[in-house]
């Protein structure tokens, strides 16, 4: 299932995180792929802004939390770090809003990463929101979708 919704925040002071349309669609499609269970993965953002999505199995296959498969996570992290790409960590919330839960905040271990949450709470309008989580402090990043020319 693909979304044609492009999110925006009016506050120009909010830091932006850009995704290309294909990546936005891939994250939403991944969220639907194991509904009602949460899915998770990484996004490597290249210097030119293009993205590579790493789907990682949710080892717990839970509707309320995720645990990334350790081997898949290590392989993806190594590639992203070796390439020097920007890191985004994503997961889905299938029944709640796209905002970090207390568990998400407690387990956030990468202060330089962008945390993306795909919500399927409104089945007709999936959404993706981005956040920085540093020392328990959550700051929203405006997710913008770059349309390809």
C-alpha positions as CSV (number, residue, x, y, z in Angstrom):
1,X,0.0,0.0,0.0
2,X,1.4,3.4,-1.0
3,X,0.8,6.8,0.5
4,X,0.5,10.0,-1.5
5,X,0.5,12.1,1.7
6,X,3.4,14.5,2.0
7,X,3.8,15.6,5.6
8,X,4.8,19.1,6.6
9,X,5.3,21.3,9.6
10,X,4.9,25.0,9.3
11,X,7.7,25.8,11.8
12,X,10.7,26.8,9.8
13,X,12.9,26.4,12.9
14,X,12.3,22.7,12.9
15,X,15.2,20.7,11.4
16,X,14.2,18.8,8.3
17,X,15.0,15.2,7.3
18,X,14.5,14.5,3.6
19,X,13.4,11.3,2.0
20,X,12.9,10.6,-1.6
21,X,9.4,9.4,-2.7
22,X,10.6,5.8,-3.3
23,X,12.0,5.6,0.3
24,X,8.8,7.0,1.8
25,X,6.8,4.4,-0.1
26,X,9.2,1.6,0.8
27,X,8.9,2.4,4.6
28,X,5.1,2.5,4.4
29,X,5.0,-0.7,2.4
30,X,7.2,-2.4,4.9
31,X,5.0,-1.2,7.7
32,X,2.0,-2.9,6.0
33,X,3.9,-6.0,5.1
34,X,3.6,-7.6,8.6
35,X,0.6,-5.7,9.9
36,X,-0.4,-5.8,12.8
37,X,3.1,-6.4,14.0
38,X,5.7,-3.7,14.2
39,X,8.5,-3.7,11.6
40,X,11.9,-2.1,11.8
41,X,15.0,-1.3,9.9
42,X,17.6,1.3,9.0
43,X,18.0,3.9,6.3
44,X,21.4,4.9,5.0
45,X,21.4,8.4,3.5
46,X,24.1,9.0,0.9
47,X,25.7,12.4,0.5
48,X,23.6,13.0,-2.6
49,X,20.5,12.5,-0.5
50,X,19.5,9.2,-2.0
51,X,18.6,6.5,0.5
52,X,19.1,2.8,1.0
53,X,16.5,0.9,3.1
54,X,17.6,-2.0,5.2
55,X,14.6,-4.1,6.3
56,X,15.5,-5.9,9.5
57,X,13.4,-8.6,11.0
58,X,11.7,-7.8,14.2
59,X,13.0,-10.7,16.3
60,X,10.1,-10.4,18.7
61,X,7.4,-10.1,16.1
62,X,5.4,-7.9,18.5
63,X,2.5,-5.5,18.0
64,X,3.9,-3.2,20.7
65,X,7.7,-3.1,20.4
66,X,10.6,-4.2,18.2
67,X,13.9,-5.9,18.6
68,X,16.1,-5.8,15.5
69,X,17.7,-9.1,14.5
70,X,21.2,-8.8,15.7
71,X,23.0,-10.2,12.7
72,X,21.0,-8.2,10.2
73,X,21.5,-5.1,12.3
74,X,25.3,-5.5,12.5
75,X,25.6,-6.1,8.8
76,X,23.5,-3.0,7.9
77,X,25.3,-0.8,10.5
78,X,28.7,-1.8,9.2
79,X,27.8,-0.9,5.6
80,X,26.3,2.4,6.6
81,X,29.3,3.3,8.8
82,X,31.8,2.1,6.2
83,X,30.2,4.2,3.5
84,X,30.0,7.2,5.9
85,X,26.2,7.6,5.3
86,X,23.8,9.4,7.6
87,X,21.8,6.9,9.8
88,X,18.1,6.8,10.3
89,X,16.5,4.1,12.4
90,X,12.8,3.3,11.7
91,X,10.0,1.2,13.0
92,X,6.3,1.2,12.8
93,X,3.5,2.0,15.2
94,X,0.5,0.1,13.8
95,X,-2.1,1.3,16.2
96,X,-0.7,4.5,17.8
97,X,0.6,7.9,16.6
98,X,4.0,8.4,15.2
99,X,5.7,9.6,18.4
100,X,8.4,7.8,20.4
101,X,7.1,5.7,23.2
102,X,8.8,5.6,26.6
103,X,10.5,2.4,25.5
104,X,11.7,4.1,22.2
105,X,13.2,7.0,24.2
106,X,14.8,4.7,26.8
107,X,16.5,2.5,24.2
108,X,17.6,5.3,21.8
109,X,21.3,4.7,21.7
110,X,22.4,6.7,18.7
111,X,22.3,10.5,19.3
112,X,23.3,11.4,15.7
113,X,20.6,9.2,14.2
114,X,17.2,10.3,13.0
115,X,14.5,8.1,14.4
116,X,11.6,7.6,11.9
117,X,8.3,6.2,13.0
118,X,5.8,5.1,10.4
119,X,2.2,5.1,11.8
120,X,-0.7,3.1,10.4
121,X,-3.1,4.5,13.0
122,X,-5.1,6.2,10.3
123,X,-5.3,3.3,7.8
124,X,-6.2,5.6,4.9
125,X,-3.4,8.1,5.7
126,X,-0.1,6.5,6.8
127,X,2.4,9.0,8.1
128,X,6.1,9.2,8.9
129,X,7.5,11.5,11.5
130,X,11.2,12.0,12.4
131,X,12.9,12.7,15.7
132,X,16.2,13.3,17.3
133,X,16.5,11.5,20.7
134,X,19.4,12.6,22.8
135,X,19.7,11.9,26.5
136,X,15.9,11.3,26.7
137,X,15.1,14.5,25.0
138,X,12.9,14.2,21.9
139,X,13.0,16.8,19.2
140,X,10.9,16.5,16.1
141,X,12.5,16.8,12.7
142,X,10.2,17.8,9.8
143,X,10.1,14.9,7.3
144,X,10.0,16.2,3.8
145,X,9.6,14.1,0.6
146,X,11.7,15.0,-2.4
147,X,9.8,14.3,-5.6
148,X,12.1,12.9,-8.3
149,X,12.3,15.0,-11.5
